[in-house]
Structures are given as structure tokens and as C-alpha cells.
Amino acid sequence: MNLERLRLDAVLSLLQRAGYAVPDREGVTQEAYIQALLDGLCELSSTDSLTGLLNRRSFLWTLEQELDRVARGGEYALLLAVDIDHFKRVNDTHGHAVGDEVIRMVAQTLQRCVRPMDTVARIGGEEFCIACPNCSPSYAPVVAERVRRAVAETPVAWAPGQTLAVTVSCGGALATPWIRGMVSDWLERADRQLYRAKREGRNRVCLEAVQAAEVSAEEKGLLLGWGPADSLMMDKRDHA
Ligand SMILES: Nc1nc2c(ncn2[C@@H]2O[C@H](COP(=O)(O)OP(=O)(O)OP(=O)(O)O)[C@@H](O)[C@H]2O)c(=O)[nH]1
């Protein structure tokens, strides 16, 4: 391949401006050079530049995969929508740069207080989401409350000797095992609970009531790609 014939200037300047260390073209093989550019572009397009968390686009893809897993795996998953309370006041009182620092610090706190298997994303200005796979209805309030408390107990240092108390409101909804829900619906349900938490006074957690769902063995079999005979076996096991 002749690299001279590829229009790489725009890519290079984009990556350099974003602070990526692009390898010296002469110092590596062509494949390694192109791979480094592709890796940089992938990272740039999937992360939020302020916090380093996943951005909205990538997070939606994570949720699609999570719903696939929930539909096949028989485990609940929790989606938390997390929003900084009265954030406009922070900007208005201390300026946009301090507001940005608050967003960065809250992002770090959220990342710190969840399990490695959970995914934290910044999906809008001062709104975050957390996807928690394999999270039972009884565990969901524990996780959500841990997130709320972690932020409330971590004042943001925005200048030497100056700290700001920050709180978040959290709304949560569970994805039900053996059901292939839609991402838009899951997000909407978590958001509805978030707005309830805001309405009820902020710095609190509201979770959607768990929806009981009847799923037949045949439907489970279809989700797993099994034939009717396998489903029948499963039906017997379920009723044993
Ligand atoms: N510093 C900073 N501010 C942002 C950013 N994105 C959005 N904002 C600001 O975040 C503020 C959000 O304000 P609102 O949606 O009114 O919500 P709020 O003040 O947090 O109030 P509640 O959510 O009702 O508790 C707006 O003033 C936006 O301009 C960002 O990246 N950095």
C-alpha cells in the first residue's frame, strides 16, 4: 500500500490536537502506523473528551449488547441515570471552568464506586448513565444508593483550600431476564425515575418498581435459538 495516496493529514491533525501520541511514520511498519491511527480514531469517537468516560454513542451500543445478554442470560441488569443537582448554579456562581472540574470529579467518583464490569458514561452536559450487568432487584437499591452517597461524601476541590459540596439524583430501571427490550425504552424508564428523584427533592434515588414478567419456556427457547424439543426439555426442568 502506498501511504502517500491516502489523505491522512486531517486524521493526523485531529489526533494530534486531541493529544494522541501518533507514532513516527518512519519508525514503524505501515501496518503498525495505520493501526495506531485507527486505534486513535476509535478511541476519539467513543469517549467523552472532558471526562474520558464512554460517550453517548458508545454507551447506546453497550446497552444494546447488555439487552441481548439479559434476553438470553436470565440475569437482571440495572440502568442508572445520574444527574448533578442544581448544576447551573455552579456555573453561574463559579464559572464554566469550575463547572467542568465538577463534571470531571463526579465522573471519577462514579467510576470509582462501581464494579469493573459496570459501564459509566457521560451522556449529556451534567448527566451520566451507569449500566450494571447481573444486578438483582434486591441489589439495585444498594448500588444506586452507593452511587448517590459516594458523590455526596466527596466534596470537589476547585481551588487550593476551596471545596464545593455536590449531590446527584439517581433514577433506575431494571431490564428483565428473558425479555429483549429496547434501548430507548430502557433509557426513558430510568429517566422517568430520575425526574421523579428531582421532583421529590434531589440528592435521592428513585427506582422503578420491578415488573413481573411471564415468559414461557418456548419463548426462552426462541431467544436461545433452540428447537421445540429443547424448549420442551426446558419446560420440564422449569417445572421440576
Ligand atoms: N461547565 C459546564 N456546564 C455545562 C456543560 N454542559 C451543560 N452545562 C450546563 O449545565 C446546566 C444544566 O442546568 P439545568 O439543566 O437547568 O439543571 P440544573 O441546574 O443541574 O438543575 P437540576 O437538574 O434541576 O437539579 C446548564 O447551565 C448548562 O449550560 C459542560 O460541559 N460544562
The ligand as a Gaussian input file, in Angstrom:
#p B3LYP/6-31G(d) Opt

LIG

0 1
 N      -19.444000      23.752000      32.848000
 C      -20.242000      23.055000      32.040000
 N      -21.568000      23.269000      32.096000
 C      -22.367000      22.533000      31.288000
 C      -21.848000      21.576000      30.409000
 N      -22.899000      21.007000      29.751000
 C      -24.024000      21.585000      30.209000
 N      -23.721000      22.518000      31.141000
 C      -24.638000      23.367000      31.906000
 O      -25.362000      22.584000      32.837000
 C      -26.503000      23.332000      33.246000
 C      -27.651000      22.381000      33.453000
 O      -28.673000      23.115000      34.044000
 P      -30.152000      22.579000      34.223000
 O      -30.487000      21.584000      33.143000
 O      -31.026000      23.784000      34.376000
 O      -30.141000      21.740000      35.530000
 P      -29.576000      22.002000      36.981000
 O      -29.210000      23.429000      37.248000
 O      -28.495000      20.988000      37.212000
 O      -30.834000      21.685000      37.875000
 P      -31.490000      20.279000      38.205000
 O      -31.007000      19.272000      37.183000
 O      -32.956000      20.540000      38.066000
 O      -31.074000      19.931000      39.582000
 C      -26.746000      24.382000      32.158000
 O      -26.473000      25.639000      32.705000
 C      -25.719000      24.026000      31.082000
 O      -25.211000      25.177000      30.429000
 C      -20.426000      21.383000      30.368000
 O      -19.885000      20.570000      29.635000
 N      -19.680000      22.142000      31.218000

